[in-house]
Amino acid sequence: MSFLLAALLILGCVPSVFADDMPKVTLTADKDTVLKGEELTLELKIDKDWTDAYIWQWEIVFDSDYFEITSAKRGGVYSKAGVNKNSVYVYESPMDSVSVTSGSTTVLHTVKAGTLATVVLTAKQDITAAETAVYADKISSKTGIEYENEDGNFVTDPVDVAIVNATGKENPIKVNVLTEAPAEPAYTVTMPEDKTVNVGETVNVPVKVGYTTEDETNFNAFDMTFAYDAAALELTSTAIEGLTVTTGEGTVRVQGYGADKEFGEAFALTFKAIAAKESEIKVTTAKVDNAEGAISTNAPDAVLVDDAMIVKADGYTVALPDDFTGEATVNAGEDYTFEAKDKNFDYTVTATMGDKEAAVKDNGDGTFTIEDVDGNIVITATKEGKKYDVTLGADMTGELKAQYGKDYTATLTKDEDYTYEVAVKIGGENYTGFTVENDTYTIPGADIKGAIEFVVTKTEIPAEQFEVTFAGTGAGEAAGEATATEDEDYTFTVTKAVGYNYTVTATMGGENAEVKDNGDGTYTIKAVTGDLVITVEKESDLAVEVSEYVELDGKTMFLVTATGTLEEGKVFAYDTNAMYYSEEYEAYAYLVVVEGEALTAEAAKTNITAVEATAVTLADKTDVNMSGLVDINDAQLTYDMYNGAYEDFAVVSMQKFLNADVNNDKAIDVTDATAIVAAIQ
């Protein structure tokens, strides 16, 4: 009673939750007619993110006289969600259900838009023809409300919310259950039985062709397409002798024709299990016919007696932070080792294995190990740049420790009766990447990968000598004597870094002096008559262009292209994301969606850096959707792009948008779609 009174008090203080603001949960089925022994796949989805979720439960309800549960698994909307084959809420027989619940009743969480659960039912062998129904029944949907109680503490209680349900008991999915295939004779296609393998093993998938009656004895031509989870399975049968095999992203199409073929196994696909998860290999289309049918008709659709094979790969999954590399799965009982990408940080690593904490062994070389794995692993880590000792030279001041990732500065206080030559070593190796401004030396934090030593050579100035000082952003690449002799020429060297343009100027006795470029990396100042200040400025030779790529609804997508000199193994990146290389543009390319003012080349340039990566080169641009085949869908996708159907890259990737500029005029319009149509074979 106290709890109810508190809840009523809370609800009185909380603003109403409007249905228009809440997500919609729907249940869908992959077919509306099933045969006995055939699978029916149900998917429970939520259409938008639900923040501050507290507890929630749905029941996927079905008639157990017609179906039995084959599998039930959660989607990716929330890591602690649960799917229970044993119904939590009891329904009157013969109705049964699968429970889909949140695992958290104490912590507010966010349910991401996507699939809540996927349930596979199999029609029983002893069914009679009838129409039945499946539906999603909401048992609980609550959000968390925080309030101050009478003790002055802030607590959280659940409050009912009105999540919209489009498929419920009053509006179910109708399913026709058949005891036998339709009376019309037809070719049949049957997938093999489900299989369990270990990660890394090969899965053989024989595909059988038959006929619903004994009227036919053979077949000749077939055209079948299969879909599979590319994150779980790797297709290894990319070529089959005598057949045409066309691969796509998570799809494979097999076509054959020729001499009479007996019923039974038509061909076999092979896959390698690459992740510890359950997935399916499913027939999406299947057409089969004989030579007689080829005379005047199209090949008809075959009856799919069993349209899918479930493959379960044993092992445990590993969730790694971005700072580390390692395998995505590990077998039970094995040790799991992962490695830091950047070993210049000190990492504090923690992990859970299943529902308990796991010991993480620091191997001392940037790798870490979790021993004797017996559950899914989730790894988290914090990092701090390593700290190194700093040795300062004569007349220098600065901190005695430097940290990776943070710029380090030290200041030289000169005695006017001396000249100074300053060199820097990092980790015992000579280093020239520092800059000098007003005798303050700056070392970028990204370069601090060892102990720093400033080596200062302090020399008394003879009466006839003039002091030489190097300054500017390129001072670290300049080298020369610390003094110049009166009336003699002074020559110095600039070791130029790749990707930069250099400007070298000088003053002599406070007046501008002529600097001669000798063309071999050396420079000369004639007849020195005063102190020299040589300024070496370096600037990236990066050239950036921005063009309006496509106009969206209230937004504009701009194409940014970048050219310039790069060190080996590096590519240009926009906002740290590697850009694509276009041979047609002869430049790196990237797309940016802007709302409001137009993107300028100057603004884009500030976001471009060089990173170590392998460039992705744009391939056949007429294959816009990257399906492996140029067809009318590539023209359709291009048409949708320039008509503003997609406002970001959540559905259609940036690479597909870049592919759509078929005529390479740096914009998407009707001419690109026309060019694709012309390219279709």
C-alpha positions, 0 to 999 in steps of 0.5 A: 500500500505504501508503494502504491501511495508513493507511486500515485504521488510520483505520477501526480508530479510527473508530466504526461508521456504522450503516445506520439513521443513513444516508440512503436513495437511491431511483430512481423512474420516472414510468411502467411502460409506454412506447411507442416514441418516448415519454419515461421520466423517472427521478429519483434521490433522497436522503431525508435530509441527509448531512453530512461527505460526501466522495466519492460516485458513482451510476450510473443503469443502463438497456438501450441497446437500448431507450432513448437518453438525452434529458437528464440534469441534477443536482438541488439537493442539492449545487452541485458535483454532476455528472451525466455522460451518458457513463458513468464506470463501464463496463457490459457491452453493451448496458447503459449508464448515466448517472453522478451524482457529487460534484464534491469529493474534497478538501473535506467537504460536505453533501448536502441531502435531495432530488433527486440527478439527473433523467434522461429516456430516450426509447424507441427507434423500432425497439424490439420489445415486451419487458420491461426494467429500470432501476436505481441502482448505487452505485459509491462512498459515502464520508464524511470522517474527520479524524484526527491522523497521525504528523507531528501534522497533522490530515488527512482521508481517505474512509471507506466508509459503508453508504448504504441503496439501495432500488432496485438491480440485485437490485430493479430497476424493471420497464418494459414497452416497447410498439411500438404503442399498446394495441389498444383505440381511444382518443383521443390527446394529443400535446405539441409538440417540445422548444424552445430559447429565450432568457430573456424570449421567449415559448414557444408550446405547441400541444396536438394531439388525435387517435385511435389508429385511423381510426374517429373523425373528430372530438371535442367535449369535453376536460379537460386539466391541465398542470404546469410549473416556475413558477420557469422559466416564466410562463403568459401564456395565462390566458384562451383564447376559448371555453375555461375556463382555471383556473390554480394554482401551477405548474398550468393546467387547460383545459376545452372542449366544444361543436361538433364539432372536427377532429383536430389542434391543439385549443388552444395555451398560451403561456409566457414563459421567466423563468429560464435553465434547462431545464424541462418542460411536462407533461400530468398528466391528459387526458380526451377524448370526443365528443358521443355518449359524453356521453349515458351515460358519463364522458369516458375518459382519452386516450393520451398519445403524447408527454406533455411538452415540454422548454423550455430557456432560455439564459442564466446563473443568478445566486446573490445574497446576501440583502443585494442585489437583482438579476435571477436570470438574465443572458444570455451576453455581457451585463453584470450589475448588482445593487444593495445593499438597504441603502446604509448599509454598506460592502460587500466583494463577490467573485464567481465566474463559472463556475469562475473568479473574476470582477471586480466593479466598484463603481459608487459608488452602491450598485450593482455590475457584472460585465461580459461574463458567460460563466458562472453567477455566484455572488456573496458579500459582507461588510459593515461599517456606514459610519463618520461624523464626530461633532461634539460641543458644549460640555461634551460628551464622546464618540467622534469617529466613529459607525458605522451599526448601532451605538448611539452615546452622548455625555455632557453634563457640566453647569456648574450656573451654566448651562442647556443646550439640546441639539439633534442633526443627522444628515447636516445634518438635525434629528434627534429620535430620541435618548434622554436618561438622566442627561445621556447622549444615545443615538442608535440605530445604525439612525439613523446615516446621516450625520455627527452634530452636537451643537448645544449652546446654553449660557446663563448662568442668571439668579437668577430662572430655573429650569432645565428638563430633559427626560428619558425615552425620549421626550425627543427629541420634547419641546421647550421653553425651557431655563429657566422663570421663577418664578411663571409658567406653563411650556409645552412641546411633545411631537411624538408619533411614530406608533404610540406612547403617551406619558406626561408627568410632571414634578417641580418642586424635587424634588416631583411637579408637575401637568402639564396636557395642552392637547390640541394637543401642548402641555403646561403646568405652572402657577406654577413655583417650582423646577427642572423635570424633565419626563419623557416616556416613550413606549411602543408601542401594540402589542397582542398576543394569543396563542391555542392554534391546534392541538395537535401531537405533543409541540408546540403551534402558537400563533396570535399576533395583533398590532394597533397603529398603523403608519407608512405603508409598514410592517407588523408582523413576527415575528422580522423575518418579515413577518406576514400581515394578516387582515381577519377578525381585524382584526389581523396574524397569525403562527404559532409552534410551541413545544415545552414551556411555552406561548407567552405574549403577553408573550413574543410581544410581544418578538419583534414589530417594524415593518418596511418591507414590503407586507402579505400579506392572507389571501384566500379562506380556504376555499381552504386549499391555495391551489390556486385551487379550493375542493374536498374536498382543502382539507377534507382538508388542514385535517383533516390539520392539526388531526390533527397531520400537519404539525409545521412549515411545511416541507411546508405553508406558514404561509399555508395553516395560517392559511387553515384557520381558516375560522370565524375562532375562532383555532383549527383543528378539525373545524368548519373542515373542515365549513365548507369542505365546505359551501363547495365548489361 
